[in-house]
Amino acid sequence: MVRLTGRGNHVADASGGHAAALCSAVRPWAPRLVLLLVTQFHSGLCEAQQTSRDPDDVRLHELQLIGTHNSYHIEPHPPVGDLIRTAGTSLLEAIQYTHRPLPQQLQDLQVRQLELDIYADPAGGLFAAPIGRTIVTAAGRDPGPDPNADGQLNAPGFKILHAPGFDYLSNVATLSQAFQQIRAWSEAHPRHLPVMVLLELKDSAPGPTGIRVVPYDAPLLQQLNDLILQHFPASTRLIPQDLCSAEDVCVRDSVLRRGWPPVRDLRGKVFFCLDNEGQWPERYLDACESPRQALLFVSVAADHPQAAWMKRNDPEQQFQEIQSLVRQHFLIRTRADADTRQSRSNDGRRRDQAMASGAQYISTDFPEPQARFSDYSVRWPDQQPARYNPLFSAPPASGTRWE
């Protein structure tokens, strides 16, 4: 028995000979019932479409990935660290972290953003004998690993290290070696999510160094471009102009229109970003034949024609700004921690703000815990290299595995 009531209708028994009464009761409700059924069907269809979305359709700005800060860094050997401590304990504590070699970060820790500090060494040998190591040796103490044990610092070329005088240990000594390692890993894993490589160009150094750092000029910047071209064929790299279609006025226009390309177009690729800000972006762009020939994405103001990616390193103070930029489809790199403070106090608040901000690349000194400090680390719970960005709707199907 079905009992229906409607505006101005009597309660009717739908059994037996009361079919006419039932039709009479339903008729005034029919349009609303149809609308309700159609709405529910459409809602269910949309939900099914969302949960079954092909992961390859997801655009890069709709993801979040983990990166490492100063990805090459090795903590100073204790006697050298003691020298640094004489200038201030906080100076030493800020650099007491060590990263695994780059291929291990990419493979074992699922890192998808690397950062390399680069010094120019056009004549070779500029960083082969650090002053800190010389002082420790003269004092009769163990200076620790020799950064030039195999002579790799003698040859001309770009070198990777944090500070020439005392914080000089690196898990990869030259930019050429770093590019070789990244390319080899990428070639062995052709379906990986795109890897961002931040390049910070250093033309000054803190503290006593015993050397004169070489400033970057246009020829050196062009050499940097040439090195990228040498190690990464066109099919394996993403450059700013690749974001543009024929109707786009500039790179920024393409980002605002469509955002970054979908994952299917970016698998197995590497892209390079200039970590330096201020006058550096224009110095780099001026060294290129034209902005269309630029290989590096530059961190510039959101209204700049080349705007596509930018740094906002403080996810607590810059939280609202990061969210605004991400919603415009810009890629943002932020930092989950700094100077080892969060690891020492096991404080995840800044990390959690970084994740909630929607910044696509979240950089850390601790992609895995450092037991002597705490169990603090920055990683996704399922140990994947990425997760869906919380600022965007319609995630891919549950169970999606990123590479």
Disulfide bonds with the S-S distance in Angstrom:
none
